[in-house]
Amino acid sequence: MNVSVLAGMVSTGLFAVSYLPMLLKALRTRDLDSYSLGYLALSNVANAVHSVYVFSLPPGPIWLLHSFYVVASALLLIWYLSFRSEPAGHPAPQQPQRS
């Protein structure tokens, strides 16, 4: 394994781990008010277009990182649309807060 592949593997892991708190908070709180529909939609379109380039490359860490971004941005868009469509007066159940 050469240094560039190792660096790609390490950076892929770090980027994925850095996204997890954001995804978990969005899922737990169902609060995606800090995101706009335009941003989330454009991110998904950009990921789809960028996939043409990424998946033309030989398999490697970039495939994993890009796949993670595709899934993460798709989840955020899906959650944004579904959490915003919950009827008013019927909030999502909240998780008990830990001390």
Secondary structure as the mmCIF struct_conf table of DSSP 4:
data_model
#
loop_
_struct_conf.conf_type_id
_struct_conf.id
_struct_conf.beg_label_comp_id
_struct_conf.beg_label_asym_id
_struct_conf.beg_label_seq_id
_struct_conf.end_label_comp_id
_struct_conf.end_label_asym_id
_struct_conf.end_label_seq_id
HELX_RH_AL_P HELX_RH_AL_P1 VAL A 3 THR A 29
TURN_TY1_P TURN_TY1_P1 ASP A 33 SER A 34
BEND BEND1 TYR A 35 TYR A 35
HELX_RH_AL_P HELX_RH_AL_P2 LEU A 37 VAL A 54
TURN_TY1_P TURN_TY1_P2 PHE A 55 SER A 56
BEND BEND2 LEU A 57 LEU A 57
HELX_LH_PP_P HELX_LH_PP_P1 PRO A 58 PRO A 58
BEND BEND3 PRO A 59 GLY A 60
HELX_RH_AL_P HELX_RH_AL_P3 PRO A 61 ARG A 84
TURN_TY1_P TURN_TY1_P3 SER A 85 SER A 85
BEND BEND4 GLU A 86 GLU A 86
HELX_LH_PP_P HELX_LH_PP_P2 PRO A 87 PRO A 87
TURN_TY1_P TURN_TY1_P4 ALA A 88 GLY A 89
HELX_LH_PP_P HELX_LH_PP_P3 PRO A 91 ARG A 98
#
